[in-house]
Amino acid sequence: MEVGLVAIGAGLAVGLTAIATSIAQSRIGTAGVGALAEKPELLGSIIILVAIPETMVILGFAVAAMMLIGGGG
């Protein structure tokens, strides 16, 4: 039973961070397109701002890997 709960926790760690990242990236992307319409020179900054939330998924994956490797008896 403990192994199953660890697996559910690992799945939630990745899944919830992916959902949060997609929400953040959609809002940043929308604002970025509006900014690019007025100032095309902001392209590099906007690409960086869209990539930053992706670190949440990477950290969620790292937590899930630690849970699966170290936990579960």
Rosetta blueprint (number, residue, H / E / L):
1 M L
2 E H
3 V H
4 G H
5 L H
6 V H
7 A H
8 I H
9 G H
10 A H
11 G H
12 L H
13 A H
14 V H
15 G H
16 L H
17 T H
18 A H
19 I H
20 A H
21 T H
22 S H
23 I H
24 A H
25 Q H
26 S H
27 R H
28 I H
29 G H
30 T H
31 A H
32 G H
33 V H
34 G H
35 A H
36 L H
37 A H
38 E H
39 K L
40 P H
41 E H
42 L H
43 L H
44 G H
45 S H
46 I H
47 I H
48 I H
49 L H
50 V H
51 A H
52 I L
53 P L
54 E H
55 T H
56 M H
57 V H
58 I H
59 L H
60 G H
61 F H
62 A H
63 V H
64 A H
65 A H
66 M H
67 M H
68 L H
69 I H
70 G H
71 G L
72 G L
73 G L
